[in-house]
Amino acid sequence: MAPSENYTWKNVRIDGGGFVPGIIFNQKEADLIYARTDIGGAYRWNSATSSWIPLLDWVGWDNWGWNGVMSLATDAADPNRVYAAVGMYTNTWDPNNGAILRSTDRGNTWQATPLPFKVGGNMPGRGMGERLAIDPNRNSIIYYGAEGGNGLWRSTDYGATWAKVSSFTNGGNYAQDPNDPNDYLNKIQGVVWVTFDPASGSAGNTSQVIYVGVADTQNAIYRSTDGGTTWSRLAGQPTGFLPHKGVYDAVNGVLYIAYSDTGGPYDGAKGDVWKFTASSGTWTNISPIPSSSSDLYFGYSGLTIDRKNPNTLMVASQIAWWPDAVFFRSTNGGASWTRIWDWTSYPSRSFRYTMDITEVPWLNFGNSNPVAPEVSPKLGWMNESVEIDPHNSNRLMYGTGATIYATENLTSWDSGGQILLKPMVKGLEETAVLDVVSPPVGAPVYSALGAIGGFRHDDLTKVPTSMYTTPNFSSTTSIDFAELQPATMVRVGNLDSGGGIGVTTNAGGSWWQGQNPPGVTSGGNVALAADGGAIVWAPGGSTNVYLSTTFGSTWTAISALPAGAVIEADRVNPNKFYALANGTFYVSTNKGASFSATVTAGIPAAARKFKAVYGREGDIWLAGGSSTTTYGLWRSTNSGASFTKLASVQEADNVTFGKAATGATYPAIYIIGKVDNVRGVFRSTNEGASWVRINDDQRQYGNFGEAISGDPRIYGRLYLGTNGRGLLYGDSA
């Protein structure tokens, strides 16, 4: 077995960057707070450091989907117990079924019970919930509401085993788009939340009254009055919308429900808020803006009550992109409401809040001059988790599509003052890293990120001031620098209207947007000649690969390369480019003007990653394959004229290079792969003759390795991109 080396892994700080659909407070212990993400695992709040602790970094390559957390529950009777329903997709993208994870040490370690169906932590409807619920009187009993028509499930042994509740017969019927050809929006969103009436049981005895919400616009709310033995549809309930949240006020015996017309999280145009009074069986519409009003252009989702003052409740717009999210607050059980902002004289608004994003300054998304009525930063979007701290009426936390915001002076709202909102997201890293480069001079690393574009990281321990702008891509898909002129860089990415390209000659201090060749719909991948004199771009949607020698102002189609080819530049010879497509390797010796196929056999068609070694002309390493074809790591020392497969590596999915070890003349090589039947991150200091594993079983980060880069200035340092856990860097300990 390959030896291991002790490494220290830390995040390159970005802070947030993805959707936080759930924030869960323990009802018994103050400051015991969890957050769940759709692709980046689960976290526990550390009040001593005001930061979040990741809990699922042990999730590995084979079960990567477990980093999608569909629901989470923390036990009030035994605060050491916590449960998570995990799985990322319910379609073929994720090959595994979901699981229920259980922990008796607050998530430091876990045991898993596989489920006989899939779980979709990154599917439509993932912000509804919580689907996991612990009986507050008998904490060995736990319920889980499943997707896909799989119904309601129950465990009676602290989550070790699970069985379907056969008497609960409505598994839901709502799918956002039943005819979606992409097999994503067509999935049934299922049973979406469970909540108990604690007064219906006693310590050690099962709660008798249980409420369940189902994604069904006609038959949404069910109740059991006999501890889950039988169930009935609540009479008189509203119809026409989906019940995103169900929150029970045990003091007054009231169930509050926030409804929207879709499952979210990206859409929703109508909805209502209702209260059900259990003692009388009456329903009351308490919508801040009812669905019948022409002023309503959003549904409702994020819903919370103040457990110390349960007549105080808040609800949020499910999605209100323009001009901003809307939060409503009532101190009289929903009889009347105030808004976090109000229209005055259009386009002006008045505000019951101020925002301080000093800790995460990029949250203005590069918009320093907003046009009224919009402001920057915004309150957010996808506000499906809005939670008043049950132990502190002044603290509110809520999730957005990019971060967690919090206030510590919430009750100032009620006296006419302004609440102060700040990011509360340190330690929670949820970006998907699509590419990363580390130049030999200047900033140590540049990231290309999904959803928030990416950054120049001047200090790995500090949050960057702003993301790339001009152009400001929603996702940066590829980035490169000129090896011999590293201040010259190029990046490509996705725009609302398709794809685009940005160029800099001052190391990202400023960028300008180049022109697009025909047919571009997304970023694709790009390479820059070693002297910066030529760009070869394989944009998404185009039927061609293109060459520019004018920094992107004009383009010429390269007929020899198929669309979507992977492009890299030689790091020494500015006249050489390389390309890979469908198992064929290509080389250009005239600055990308033409390419010739060199190797047409032996390279697996599934291979998509290769890199040229800095300081060594024509030295190329290629990784890839699949379990059903050839899989491994190849090397060429003759500019791709031929490749030799390394016997020391069973599987490899990416490769990169960093500073050579002391006494070595060849750069350190890093791979994501399998060596001696172990999956992990490996380093070689002897040109691949032997390998050392530099991660461990507690640091597997689920789905990682799409983007990696060694540091050419610091021996042993690797920048490791993940799909949902951000950008990490590892140093030898």
C-alpha positions in Angstrom: 0.0 0.0 0.0 1.2 3.5 -0.8 2.5 5.3 2.3 0.7 8.2 3.8 2.0 11.6 4.7 0.4 13.8 7.3 -1.1 16.9 5.7 -2.9 19.9 7.0 -5.9 20.9 5.0 -7.6 24.3 5.2 -10.1 26.2 3.0 -9.0 29.1 0.8 -11.5 31.4 2.5 -14.5 32.4 0.4 -17.2 32.0 3.1 -20.4 30.6 1.7 -21.1 30.7 -2.0 -24.0 28.3 -2.2 -27.6 27.6 -1.1 -28.3 26.9 2.5 -31.8 25.4 2.6 -31.9 24.5 6.3 -30.8 26.0 9.6 -31.8 23.9 12.6 -31.7 25.0 16.2 -31.7 22.6 19.1 -34.7 23.4 21.2 -33.1 22.6 24.5 -29.4 23.7 24.3 -28.5 27.2 23.3 -26.0 27.7 20.5 -26.3 24.2 19.3 -27.1 25.0 15.7 -26.8 23.0 12.5 -26.9 24.1 8.8 -27.5 21.8 5.9 -26.5 22.5 2.3 -27.6 21.0 -1.0 -24.2 19.9 -2.3 -21.7 20.8 0.5 -22.6 18.7 3.5 -23.7 19.7 6.9 -22.2 22.0 9.5 -22.4 22.6 13.3 -22.0 26.1 14.8 -19.0 26.8 17.0 -20.0 29.7 19.2 -16.5 30.0 20.7 -15.0 30.9 17.3 -18.2 32.2 15.6 -17.7 29.8 12.8 -19.1 26.6 11.3 -17.5 23.1 11.6 -17.9 20.8 8.6 -19.3 17.4 9.6 -19.3 15.3 6.4 -15.8 15.7 5.1 -15.4 11.9 5.5 -17.8 11.2 2.7 -15.8 9.7 -0.1 -15.6 9.1 -3.8 -18.0 6.1 -3.9 -20.8 7.8 -2.0 -20.2 11.4 -3.1 -23.9 12.1 -3.2 -24.1 12.0 0.6 -22.9 15.6 0.6 -26.4 16.5 -0.4 -28.3 16.9 2.8 -32.0 16.8 2.3 -32.9 17.2 6.0 -31.4 17.3 9.4 -32.8 16.9 12.9 -31.2 17.6 16.3 -32.5 15.9 19.4 -33.9 18.1 22.2 -34.1 15.3 24.7 -30.5 14.2 24.0 -28.6 17.1 22.3 -25.7 14.8 21.5 -27.9 13.0 18.9 -28.2 14.4 15.4 -29.6 12.8 12.2 -29.2 13.7 8.5 -31.0 12.4 5.4 -28.4 12.4 2.7 -28.2 11.9 -1.1 -27.8 14.4 -3.9 -30.0 13.3 -6.8 -33.0 11.1 -7.4 -32.1 10.5 -11.1 -29.4 8.6 -12.8 -26.7 11.3 -12.1 -26.2 9.8 -8.7 -25.7 6.0 -8.8 -26.4 5.5 -5.1 -29.5 5.3 -2.9 -29.8 7.7 -0.1 -29.1 7.1 3.6 -30.0 8.2 7.1 -26.9 9.2 9.0 -27.0 9.1 12.8 -24.6 10.5 15.4 -24.4 10.4 19.2 -21.6 12.9 19.4 -23.0 16.0 17.6 -21.8 14.9 14.2 -18.2 14.2 15.0 -18.7 10.6 13.9 -21.6 8.9 12.1 -23.2 5.6 11.4 -25.3 5.1 8.2 -28.4 3.2 7.4 -28.9 2.9 3.6 -32.4 3.6 2.3 -34.1 1.5 -0.5 -34.6 4.7 -2.6 -32.8 7.8 -3.6 -32.6 11.1 -1.8 -32.4 14.4 -3.6 -30.5 17.0 -1.6 -29.9 19.0 -4.8 -33.3 18.4 -6.4 -36.3 20.7 -6.7 -38.2 21.1 -3.5 -35.1 20.7 -1.3 -35.9 23.8 0.7 -39.1 22.5 2.0 -39.1 20.8 5.4 -37.8 19.7 7.7 -38.6 16.1 6.5 -36.8 14.5 9.5 -38.5 14.9 12.8 -37.8 13.4 16.3 -40.6 12.7 18.7 -40.0 15.3 21.5 -41.4 12.9 24.1 -39.9 9.6 22.9 -36.7 10.4 21.1 -36.2 6.8 19.9 -38.9 7.5 17.3 -38.0 9.5 14.2 -40.0 10.2 11.0 -38.7 10.9 7.5 -40.7 12.2 4.6 -39.4 10.7 1.4 -39.5 11.9 -2.2 -40.5 10.0 -5.3 -43.8 8.7 -4.0 -41.9 6.6 -1.4 -44.1 7.9 1.4 -43.5 8.4 5.2 -40.9 6.4 7.0 -40.4 5.7 10.7 -37.6 4.5 13.0 -38.2 3.3 16.5 -34.6 2.6 17.4 -32.8 6.0 17.1 -32.5 5.7 13.4 -30.8 2.4 13.2 -33.6 0.7 11.2 -36.4 2.2 9.2 -39.8 1.0 7.9 -42.4 2.6 5.7 -45.6 3.7 7.5 -48.1 1.7 5.6 -51.1 3.5 7.0 -49.9 6.8 5.5 -50.9 6.4 1.9 -50.2 9.7 0.2 -46.7 9.9 -1.1 -47.4 13.2 -3.0 -48.1 13.8 -6.6 -46.5 17.1 -7.4 -43.6 17.4 -9.9 -42.5 20.7 -11.2 -42.5 19.5 -14.8 -43.7 15.9 -15.3 -42.5 16.0 -18.9 -39.0 17.4 -18.4 -36.8 15.6 -20.9 -33.7 16.2 -18.8 -35.0 13.9 -16.0 -34.7 16.6 -13.3 -37.9 18.6 -12.8 -40.1 15.5 -13.3 -39.5 14.0 -9.9 -42.3 13.8 -7.3 -41.3 15.9 -4.4 -43.1 13.8 -1.8 -43.6 14.1 1.9 -42.1 17.4 2.8 -42.3 18.0 6.6 -43.3 16.4 9.9 -44.1 18.1 13.2 -45.4 17.1 16.6 -47.7 18.4 19.3 -45.5 17.9 22.4 -48.5 18.3 24.7 -50.0 15.1 23.2 -47.5 12.9 25.0 -45.3 12.9 28.0 -41.6 12.1 28.7 -41.0 8.5 27.6 -44.4 8.2 26.0 -45.1 8.6 22.3 -46.6 11.9 21.1 -50.1 11.1 19.9 -50.6 14.1 17.6 -48.4 14.4 14.5 -48.8 16.7 11.5 -47.4 15.9 8.1 -47.2 18.1 5.0 -47.3 16.5 1.5 -46.4 18.1 -1.9 -50.0 17.7 -3.1 -52.0 20.8 -3.9 -55.3 19.2 -3.0 -54.5 16.9 -0.1 -51.5 18.5 1.6 -52.0 18.3 5.4 -52.5 15.1 7.4 -52.8 14.4 11.1 -52.5 11.4 13.4 -54.1 11.5 16.8 -53.0 8.0 17.8 -49.2 8.2 17.6 -48.9 7.5 13.9 -51.1 4.4 13.8 -53.8 6.0 11.6 -53.9 9.2 9.6 -56.5 11.5 8.1 -56.6 14.5 5.9 -57.3 17.6 7.9 -60.8 18.9 7.1 -61.3 22.3 5.7 -57.7 22.8 4.7 -56.8 25.3 1.9 -56.1 23.9 -1.5 -54.2 25.0 -4.6 -50.7 25.4 -3.2 -47.9 23.4 -1.7 -47.1 23.4 2.0 -43.5 24.5 2.2 -43.3 24.8 6.0 -45.3 23.6 8.9 -44.4 25.1 12.4 -46.4 24.1 15.5 -46.9 26.5 18.4 -47.3 24.2 21.4 -48.3 27.0 23.7 -51.3 28.1 21.8 -52.1 24.8 20.0 -51.7 26.4 16.5 -50.1 25.0 13.3 -48.8 27.7 11.0 -48.2 26.8 7.3 -46.5 28.7 4.5 -47.7 27.8 1.0 -46.3 28.4 -2.4 -47.4 27.4 -5.9 -44.2 25.6 -6.7 -41.7 23.5 -4.7 -38.8 26.0 -5.3 -36.2 26.9 -4.7 -35.8 29.1 -7.8 -39.4 30.0 -8.5 -42.8 30.6 -7.0 -45.3 33.3 -7.9 -48.3 32.9 -5.5 -49.0 31.5 -2.1 -50.6 32.1 1.3 -50.0 31.7 5.0 -52.6 29.9 7.1 -53.0 29.0 10.7 -54.9 25.9 12.0 -56.2 26.1 15.5 -56.3 22.6 16.8 -58.8 23.0 19.6 -61.6 24.3 17.2 -60.4 22.8 13.9 -60.7 26.2 12.3 -58.5 27.6 9.5 -57.6 31.2 9.2 -55.8 32.9 6.3 -53.2 35.2 7.8 -51.3 36.0 4.6 -49.4 39.3 4.8 -50.4 39.6 1.1 -53.1 37.1 0.1 -52.9 35.1 -3.1 -56.0 36.9 -4.3 -54.1 40.2 -4.4 -52.6 41.5 -7.6 -49.7 42.8 -5.5 -48.5 39.3 -4.7 -45.8 38.0 -7.1 -44.2 35.4 -4.8 -45.0 32.4 -2.8 -44.2 32.0 0.9 -41.6 29.6 2.4 -39.3 30.5 5.3 -41.5 30.4 8.4 -40.6 30.7 12.1 -42.1 31.5 15.5 -40.4 33.1 18.5 -40.5 30.2 21.0 -40.3 32.6 23.9 -43.1 34.8 22.5 -45.0 32.4 20.3 -47.5 34.9 19.0 -44.5 36.5 17.2 -43.9 34.9 13.9 -42.0 35.7 10.6 -42.4 34.5 7.1 -40.4 35.1 3.9 -41.1 35.3 0.2 -40.3 32.0 -1.4 -38.6 33.8 -4.2 -38.7 37.6 -5.0 -35.9 38.4 -7.3 -36.9 42.0 -7.8 -36.3 44.3 -6.2 -35.4 42.0 -3.3 -36.7 39.4 -0.9 -39.5 40.3 1.5 -39.7 39.3 5.1 -42.8 39.9 7.2 -43.2 40.0 11.0 -46.2 39.7 13.2 -46.5 40.0 17.0 -50.1 39.1 17.2 -50.4 35.6 15.7 -50.7 36.9 12.1 -53.5 39.3 12.6 -51.3 42.1 11.3 -47.8 42.3 9.7 -45.0 44.7 9.1 -42.5 44.4 6.3 -38.7 44.5 6.3 -39.0 47.2 3.6 -41.8 49.2 2.3 -42.5 51.2 -0.9 -42.6 55.0 -0.3 -42.6 56.9 -3.6 -41.4 54.7 -6.4 -38.6 53.9 -6.9 -37.8 54.7 -3.3 -38.2 52.4 -0.4 -37.9 52.6 3.4 -36.0 50.0 5.3 -36.3 48.3 8.7 -32.7 47.0 8.3 -29.2 47.9 7.5 -26.5 45.5 6.2 -22.8 45.2 7.0 -21.0 42.8 4.6 -17.5 43.8 5.7 -16.7 40.2 6.6 -17.8 38.9 3.2 -17.5 41.9 0.9 -18.1 40.0 -2.4 -21.8 39.6 -1.4 -22.6 42.7 -3.4 -21.8 40.5 -6.4 -19.8 43.3 -7.9 -22.8 45.7 -8.0 -21.4 48.9 -6.5 -23.9 51.1 -8.3 -27.4 49.6 -8.0 -30.2 51.2 -9.9 -33.2 52.1 -7.7 -35.3 50.4 -6.5 -32.6 47.8 -6.2 -30.0 48.1 -3.5 -26.7 46.3 -3.0 -26.2 44.1 -1.2 -29.5 42.4 -1.4 -31.3 40.6 1.4 -31.0 37.5 -0.7 -33.0 34.9 -2.6 -34.2 31.3 -2.0 -35.0 32.2 1.6 -36.4 28.9 2.6 -34.9 28.8 6.1 -35.7 31.7 8.3 -35.2 30.9 12.0 -35.6 32.8 15.2 -33.3 31.4 17.9 -35.5 29.6 20.4 -33.3 30.7 23.2 -32.8 34.3 22.1 -35.6 36.4 20.7 -33.1 38.9 19.4 -31.3 36.5 17.1 -32.5 35.6 13.6 -30.6 33.5 11.1 -31.7 32.9 7.5 -30.2 31.1 4.5 -29.9 32.4 1.0 -28.6 31.1 -2.3 -25.2 32.4 -1.3 -24.8 32.7 2.4 -26.3 32.9 5.9 -27.3 36.2 7.3 -28.0 36.9 11.0 -29.1 39.7 13.3 -28.6 40.1 17.0 -31.1 42.9 17.5 -34.3 41.5 16.0 -36.7 43.0 18.4 -35.6 46.5 17.4 -37.9 45.9 14.4 -41.0 46.0 16.7 -40.1 49.4 18.2 -39.5 51.1 14.8 -35.8 50.7 14.7 -33.5 49.0 12.2 -32.1 45.5 12.6 -28.4 45.0 11.6 -27.8 42.1 9.3 -24.4 40.5 8.9 -23.0 37.4 7.2 -22.8 34.5 9.8 -21.1 32.0 7.5 -17.4 31.8 8.4 -16.2 28.2 8.0 -19.1 27.2 5.8 -17.7 26.8 2.3 -20.0 25.7 -0.4 -18.6 26.7 -3.8 -18.2 24.3 -6.7 -14.7 24.8 -8.1 -14.5 24.4 -11.9 -10.9 25.4 -12.5 -7.9 26.7 -10.5 -4.5 28.0 -11.4 -1.4 29.0 -9.4 1.0 31.3 -11.2 4.7 31.5 -10.4 4.5 35.1 -9.3 1.8 37.4 -7.9 -1.4 36.1 -6.1 -0.9 32.5 -5.1 -4.1 31.2 -6.6 -7.0 32.1 -8.9 -10.3 30.2 -8.7 -13.0 29.6 -11.3 -16.3 28.9 -9.5 -19.8 27.9 -10.3 -22.6 30.3 -9.4 -20.4 33.1 -8.1 -17.7 33.5 -10.8 -14.4 33.2 -8.9 -11.7 35.3 -7.3 -8.1 36.3 -7.2 -7.0 35.1 -3.8 -4.2 37.4 -2.5 -4.4 36.0 1.0 -5.7 32.4 1.5 -6.8 33.2 5.1 -9.0 36.2 4.1 -12.2 36.5 2.2 -11.5 38.3 -1.2 -12.9 41.8 -1.6 -14.7 41.2 -4.9 -15.3 38.6 -7.5 -14.1 38.9 -11.1 -16.0 41.7 -12.9 -16.1 43.0 -16.5 -17.3 40.5 -17.4 -19.0 39.2 -14.4 -19.8 35.5 -15.1 -22.4 33.6 -13.2 -19.9 30.7 -13.5 -16.3 30.8 -14.6 -15.7 27.5 -16.4 -12.0 27.8 -17.3 -9.0 30.0 -16.5 -5.4 30.1 -17.7 -2.3 32.3 -17.5 0.7 32.8 -19.8 3.5 30.8 -18.2 6.2 33.2 -19.5 4.1 36.3 -18.9 1.9 35.3 -15.9 0.2 38.7 -15.5 -1.5 38.0 -18.8 -4.6 35.8 -18.1 -7.8 34.7 -19.8 -11.0 33.3 -18.3 -14.2 32.1 -19.9 -17.6 31.5 -18.4 -21.4 31.7 -18.5 -23.4 34.8 -19.0 -27.2 35.2 -18.9 -27.1 35.5 -22.6 -24.7 32.7 -23.3 -20.9 32.5 -22.7 -18.2 35.1 -22.6 -14.4 35.7 -22.3 -12.4 38.1 -20.2 -8.7 39.1 -20.6 -6.3 40.8 -18.2 -2.7 41.9 -18.6 -2.2 43.1 -15.0 -2.8 39.8 -13.1 -6.5 40.4 -12.7 -6.3 43.9 -11.4 -8.7 44.8 -14.2 -10.3 42.8 -17.0 -11.9 43.6 -20.3 -14.5 41.5 -22.2 -13.5 40.1 -25.5 -15.8 39.5 -28.5 -17.5 36.2 -28.9 -17.1 33.9 -31.9 -20.4 32.6 -33.4 -22.7 30.1 -31.6 -21.4 30.5 -28.0 -23.9 29.4 -25.4 -21.6 28.8 -22.4 -18.0 29.2 -21.3 -16.4 25.9 -22.2 -12.6 25.8 -21.8 -9.7 28.0 -22.8 -5.9 28.0 -23.1 -3.4 30.8 -23.4 0.0 30.6 -25.2 3.1 30.7 -23.0 3.8 34.2 -24.1 0.2 35.4 -24.0 0.1 35.9 -27.8 -2.6 33.5 -28.7 -5.9 32.2 -27.2 -7.5 28.9 -28.1 -11.1 28.7 -26.9 -13.5 25.7 -27.1 -16.8 27.5 -26.1 -19.9 25.6 -25.2 -22.6 25.5 -27.9 -20.3 26.3 -30.7 -19.6 23.8 -33.5 -16.0 25.0 -33.6 -12.9 25.6 -31.6 -11.5 29.2 -32.1 -8.2 31.0 -32.2 -7.5 34.6 -31.4 -4.2 36.4 -31.6 -5.8 39.8 -30.7 -6.8 39.2 -27.1 -10.3 38.1 -28.1 -11.3 40.9 -30.5 -11.3 38.7 -33.6 -11.5 34.9 -34.0 -10.7 32.2 -36.6 -12.3 28.8 -36.6 -9.9 25.8 -36.2 -11.3 23.2 -38.5 -9.1 20.3 -37.4 -10.5 20.2 -33.8 -13.9 18.9 -32.9 -16.2 21.1 -30.8 -15.7 20.7 -27.1 -12.1 19.6 -27.3 -10.0 20.1 -24.1 -7.2 22.6 -24.8 -3.9 23.2 -23.0 -0.8 25.3 -23.9 2.7 24.1 -23.7 4.3 25.9 -20.7 7.6 26.7 -22.5 7.1 26.9 -26.3 4.6 29.7 -27.1 4.0 28.1 -30.5 2.6 24.9 -29.1 -0.9 24.0 -28.1 -2.4 20.6 -27.3 -5.9 19.3 -27.6 -7.8 16.1 -26.5 -11.1 14.9 -27.8 -12.8 11.5 -27.9 -9.5 9.6 -27.3 -7.5 11.4 -29.9 -4.7 13.8 -29.1 -3.8 16.8 -31.2 -0.8 19.2 -31.4 -0.3 22.6 -32.9 3.2 24.0 -33.6 2.1 27.3 -35.1 0.4 29.0 -32.2 -3.0 27.3 -32.7 -3.4 28.1 -36.4 -3.7 24.4 -37.2 -3.7 21.1 -35.3 -2.7 17.6 -36.3 -3.8 14.3 -34.7 -0.9 12.4 -33.1 -2.3 9.6 -31.0 -5.6 8.0 -32.1 -5.5 4.8 -30.1 -4.7 3.8 -26.5 -6.2 6.9 -24.8 -9.7 6.3 -23.4 -12.5 8.3 -25.0 -13.6 9.2 -21.4 -10.3 11.0 -20.6 -10.8 14.7 -20.2 -7.8 16.0 -18.2 -4.2 16.6 -19.2 -1.5 19.1 -18.2 1.8 20.2 -19.7 4.6 20.5 -17.2 6.0 24.0 -16.6 9.7 24.5 -17.5 9.8 21.4 -19.7 8.7 21.6 -23.3 6.6 18.8 -24.7 6.2 17.0 -21.3 2.6 16.1 -20.9 0.6 14.0 -18.4 -2.9 12.7 -19.2 -5.4 11.3 -16.7 -8.8 9.6 -17.2 -10.8 6.7 -18.3 -13.6 4.7 -16.7 -14.2 1.5 -14.9 -15.5 -0.1 -18.1 -12.6 1.0 -20.3 -8.9 1.7 -19.9 -8.3 3.9 -16.8 -5.1 5.4 -15.6 -2.3 8.0 -16.0 -0.2 8.5 -19.2 2.9 10.5 -20.0 4.4 11.9 -23.1 7.8 13.5 -23.4 7.6 14.2 -27.1 4.8 16.8 -27.3 2.1 14.1 -27.6 3.6 12.1 -30.4 3.3 9.1 -28.1 2.2 8.2 -24.6 3.3 5.7 -22.0 0.9 4.4 -19.4 2.3 4.4 -15.8 2.1 1.0 -14.1 2.2 2.6 -10.7 -1.3 4.2 -11.0 -4.5 2.2 -11.3 -6.9 5.1 -11.9 -6.4 8.8 -12.3 -8.9 11.6 -12.9 -6.7 14.7 -12.7 -3.1 15.6 -12.6 -1.1 18.7 -11.8 2.4 19.9 -10.8 4.1 21.9 -8.1 7.4 22.9 -6.8 10.0 20.2 -6.8 11.1 18.6 -3.5 14.5 19.6 -2.0 17.2 17.8 -4.0 14.8 16.9 -6.8 15.0 18.3 -10.3 11.5 17.4 -11.5 8.4 19.1 -10.2 6.2 17.3 -7.7 3.3 15.6 -9.4 -0.2 15.4 -7.8 -3.1 13.2 -8.9 -6.6 12.4 -7.9 -6.8 8.7 -8.4 -6.4 5.1 -7.1 -3.0 3.7 -6.1 -2.6 0.3 -4.5 -6.5 -0.1 -4.4 -6.9 3.1 -2.3 -8.8 6.1 -3.6 -7.3 9.5 -2.7 -5.0 12.4 -3.4 -1.4 11.4 -4.1 1.9 13.0 -4.6 5.1 11.8 -6.4 8.5 13.4 -6.2 10.2 10.9 -8.6 8.3 11.3 -11.9 5.6 8.9 -10.9 7.8 5.9 -9.9 6.2 5.9 -6.4 3.4 7.8 -4.7 2.4 9.1 -1.2 -1.2 9.6 -0.2 -1.7 13.1 1.2 -5.3 13.0 2.3 -6.9 10.6 4.7 -10.3 8.9 5.3 -11.6 11.8 7.3 -10.7 14.3 4.5 -12.3 12.9 1.4 -14.5 15.8 0.5 -17.0 13.7 -1.5 -16.8 14.8 -5.1 -13.4 16.5 -5.6 -10.7 16.8 -8.1 -12.4 18.5 -11.1 -9.9 21.3 -10.5 -6.5 21.0 -8.9 -3.2 22.9 -9.0 0.1 22.5 -7.4 1.9 25.6 -6.1 5.1 26.3 -8.1 6.5 28.4 -5.2 5.8 26.2 -2.1 6.8 22.5 -2.1 4.1 20.2 -1.1 1.2 22.7 -1.4 -1.8 21.5 -3.5 -4.9 23.5 -4.2 -7.8 21.1 -4.3 -11.2 22.0 -5.8 -14.3 20.3 -4.7 -17.9 20.2 -6.0 -19.6 21.9 -3.1 -17.0 22.1 -0.3 -15.0 25.0 -1.8 -11.4 25.4 -2.6 -8.9 23.8 -0.1 -5.2 23.9 0.2 -3.0 21.2 1.7 0.5 21.6 3.2 2.7 18.9 4.4 2.8 18.8 8.2 
